[in-house]
Amino acid sequence: MNQVAEKVSNSADDTIVSVDGIAKRYEGGVQALKGVNLDIPAGQLTTFLGPSGCGKTTLLKIIAGLLDPTEGEVRIRGQKVTGPGPDRSFVFQDFALMPWATVIRNVAFGLELSGASKEERYEKATKYIAEVGLKGFEDAYPHELSGGMRQRVGLARALAVNADIILMDEPFASVDEQTRRKFQDDLLDLLAIEKKTVIFVTHSIEEAVYVSDQIVLLSRRPGKVANIFTTDLDRSVSPDEVRRQKNYLDSVDEIWAILREYLQEDESAAARKVRG
């Protein structure tokens, strides 16, 4: 099921992030985003998907407070975002771990910055290290871990600070397909326990449909909201059965049809430019 909308509206109690008229123009004149309006519901996983260069990561970083918009504003529960805050944590694609620190020190780092006692931060870090499947690796260093394990450390660190909103920028892009699928299931299991709001960026249509409650499809640059898809999957069955459900297959096909049209339009524009 999908809808096309300039603004996705939920009741006040459901909306945790409100994006109003967001535009972003970089130095040099590149317009990444223009007129993005969106409400993101609490307690759900919302994915940003779209063609390369459409501004997915830019929008994620604006919500995180890591980038300032050129126009518009983002509000978290009605409060304007003016920078990073304790209500949001960020999981980077490149892990962003401290190479000189152990796993437990990396996971506890955000708590250390917040002034938590050593006992409190190590207790919480130990809990989340176990939750992401890394029990026994507390004293290991990042260079001793596989890429998948390092990504788990990043996720544990995001969970440990107990932020309401977790922002994930292509978190599984650097691992193999088998590990990626395992991570997708682990993430869904964790969210069933933690009840967080997640905003997720991916290039994979299949991943977006599998993990998401809703998918925000952005247009070509400058990106704006082109479509909203709600997946409505039955997750009481096995992962393989989920991927065979009609809703899953129809959503993948429908999103691909839109993205394929964007690609064809880009190819036609490039051909016209070559012809002069």
C-alpha positions in Angstrom: 0.0 0.0 0.0 1.3 3.4 -0.8 0.3 7.0 -0.8 1.7 10.1 -2.4 1.8 13.1 -0.1 3.4 16.5 0.5 2.9 15.8 4.2 2.3 12.6 6.1 0.1 13.3 9.1 -0.3 11.3 12.2 -2.1 12.2 15.4 -0.1 14.4 17.8 0.5 11.5 20.1 2.0 9.3 17.3 4.3 11.9 15.7 7.8 12.1 17.2 9.7 13.8 14.3 8.2 16.6 12.2 10.0 17.8 9.1 8.7 21.1 7.8 9.8 22.6 4.5 13.3 21.3 4.7 15.7 22.4 1.9 19.5 22.0 1.8 21.8 23.7 -0.7 25.5 22.9 -0.4 28.4 25.3 -1.2 28.8 25.3 -5.0 25.1 25.4 -5.6 24.1 21.8 -5.3 20.5 21.6 -4.2 20.2 18.3 -2.2 16.7 18.7 -0.8 13.8 21.0 -1.5 10.5 21.3 0.3 10.6 18.1 2.3 7.6 17.7 4.6 7.1 14.6 6.7 5.8 13.4 10.0 7.5 10.3 11.5 5.5 8.1 13.9 7.0 7.1 17.2 7.9 3.5 17.9 8.2 2.5 14.2 11.0 2.0 11.7 10.9 4.5 8.9 13.3 4.1 5.9 14.5 6.7 3.5 14.9 5.2 0.1 15.5 6.8 -3.3 17.9 7.2 -6.3 21.5 7.9 -5.7 22.2 11.5 -4.8 18.6 12.2 -3.7 19.5 13.5 -0.3 18.7 10.5 2.0 21.8 10.8 4.2 21.5 14.6 4.1 18.0 14.4 5.5 19.1 11.9 8.1 21.9 14.2 9.3 19.6 17.2 9.4 17.2 15.3 11.7 20.2 14.2 13.8 21.3 17.9 14.1 24.6 17.2 12.4 23.8 19.4 9.4 21.9 22.7 9.3 19.1 23.0 6.7 19.1 25.9 4.3 15.4 26.3 4.8 12.7 24.8 7.1 13.0 23.1 10.4 12.9 19.8 12.2 11.0 19.4 15.5 11.3 16.5 18.0 8.1 16.3 20.0 7.5 19.9 19.1 11.0 21.2 20.0 13.1 22.7 17.2 16.3 20.8 16.4 19.3 23.1 16.6 22.0 20.5 16.9 22.7 17.0 18.2 20.8 16.0 21.4 20.4 13.1 23.9 17.1 12.1 22.3 18.9 11.0 19.2 21.8 8.6 18.5 23.5 7.9 15.2 24.8 4.6 13.8 27.4 5.4 11.0 28.0 3.3 8.0 31.8 3.3 8.7 31.3 2.3 12.4 33.1 5.4 13.8 34.6 3.4 16.6 37.6 4.6 18.6 40.4 2.2 17.5 42.4 2.6 20.8 39.4 1.7 23.0 38.0 -1.7 23.9 34.5 -2.7 22.9 33.1 -1.9 26.3 34.8 1.5 26.3 33.4 2.3 22.8 29.9 1.2 23.8 30.1 3.3 27.1 31.5 6.4 25.4 28.2 8.2 25.0 27.3 7.5 28.6 30.7 8.8 29.7 30.1 12.1 27.8 26.7 12.4 29.6 28.5 12.2 33.0 27.3 8.7 34.1 29.4 7.0 36.7 31.8 4.3 35.6 29.7 1.7 37.3 26.5 2.8 35.6 28.0 3.1 32.1 29.8 -0.2 32.3 26.7 -2.0 33.6 24.6 -0.6 30.7 27.4 -1.2 28.1 27.6 -4.8 29.3 23.9 -5.3 28.9 23.8 -4.0 25.3 26.9 -5.8 24.3 25.2 -9.0 25.2 22.0 -7.9 23.4 23.8 -7.5 20.1 25.5 -10.9 20.5 29.0 -9.8 21.5 29.2 -11.2 25.0 32.8 -12.2 25.7 34.3 -9.5 23.4 34.1 -6.7 26.0 37.9 -6.4 26.1 38.5 -6.8 22.4 39.7 -3.9 20.2 38.1 -2.9 16.9 40.9 -4.2 14.8 40.3 -7.6 16.3 36.7 -7.7 15.1 35.1 -8.5 11.8 33.2 -5.7 10.0 29.9 -7.2 11.1 31.1 -7.3 14.7 32.2 -3.7 14.6 28.8 -2.7 13.3 27.2 -4.5 16.3 29.4 -2.4 18.6 28.1 0.7 16.9 24.5 -0.4 17.4 25.2 -1.3 21.0 26.6 2.2 21.6 23.5 3.8 20.1 21.3 1.7 22.3 23.3 2.3 25.5 22.6 6.0 25.6 18.9 5.2 25.7 17.9 7.8 23.1 14.3 7.8 21.9 15.4 7.9 18.2 18.1 5.9 16.5 19.3 7.1 13.1 21.0 4.5 11.0 22.9 5.4 7.8 23.2 2.3 5.6 24.4 0.3 8.6 24.6 -3.0 6.9 26.1 -1.9 3.5 29.6 -3.1 4.3 28.8 -6.7 5.2 28.1 -9.8 3.0 24.5 -10.7 2.1 24.2 -13.6 4.7 25.4 -11.3 7.5 23.2 -8.5 6.3 20.1 -10.7 6.5 21.1 -11.9 10.0 21.5 -8.2 11.1 18.1 -7.3 9.7 16.5 -10.0 11.9 18.6 -9.0 14.9 17.6 -5.4 14.5 13.9 -6.3 14.4 14.3 -8.5 17.4 16.0 -5.7 19.3 13.4 -3.2 18.4 10.7 -5.5 19.6 12.4 -5.3 23.0 13.6 -1.7 23.1 10.6 0.0 21.5 12.7 2.7 19.8 11.9 4.9 16.9 14.3 4.1 14.1 15.1 6.2 10.9 17.0 4.1 8.5 18.8 4.8 5.2 19.4 2.1 2.6 19.9 1.7 -1.1 18.4 -1.8 -1.0 14.7 -2.0 -1.9 14.4 -5.5 -0.5 16.0 -4.5 2.8 13.8 -1.4 3.1 10.6 -3.5 2.6 11.7 -6.2 4.9 12.7 -4.1 8.0 10.3 -1.1 7.6 6.9 -0.1 9.0 6.9 2.7 6.4 9.2 3.7 3.5 9.7 7.3 2.5 10.6 7.3 -1.2 12.5 10.4 -2.2 12.5 11.8 -5.7 15.6 12.6 -7.8 17.7 15.5 -6.6 16.6 17.9 -5.3 15.0 15.3 -3.1 11.4 15.6 -1.9 8.8 13.1 -0.7 7.5 11.3 -3.7 5.7 8.3 -2.1 5.0 6.8 1.2 4.7 3.0 1.4 3.4 1.1 4.4 4.5 -2.6 4.4 1.9 -4.2 6.7 3.8 -7.5 6.8 2.9 -10.5 8.9 6.1 -11.0 11.0 4.8 -13.9 13.0 6.2 -16.3 10.4 9.8 -17.1 9.4 12.0 -14.6 7.5 11.8 -16.7 4.3 8.0 -16.7 4.6 7.9 -13.0 5.1 9.8 -12.5 1.9 7.3 -14.6 0.0 4.3 -12.6 1.2 2.3 -10.8 -1.4 2.6 -7.5 0.4 6.4 -7.9 0.4 6.7 -8.9 -3.3 4.2 -6.2 -4.4 5.9 -3.5 -2.5 9.3 -4.5 -3.9 7.9 -4.5 -7.5 6.1 -1.2 -7.1 9.1 0.6 -5.6 11.4 -0.8 -8.3 9.0 0.4 -11.0 9.3 4.0 -9.7 13.1 3.9 -9.3 13.5 2.3 -12.8 11.5 5.2 -14.3 13.9 7.6 -12.6 16.9 5.7 -14.0 15.4 5.7 -17.5 14.7 9.5 -17.3 18.3 10.1 -16.2 19.7 7.9 -19.0 17.6 9.8 -21.5 18.7 13.2 -20.2 22.4 12.0 -20.4 21.9 10.8 -24.0 20.4 14.2 -25.0 23.4 16.0 -23.4 25.9 13.8 -25.3 24.0 14.5 -28.6 24.4 18.2 -27.8 
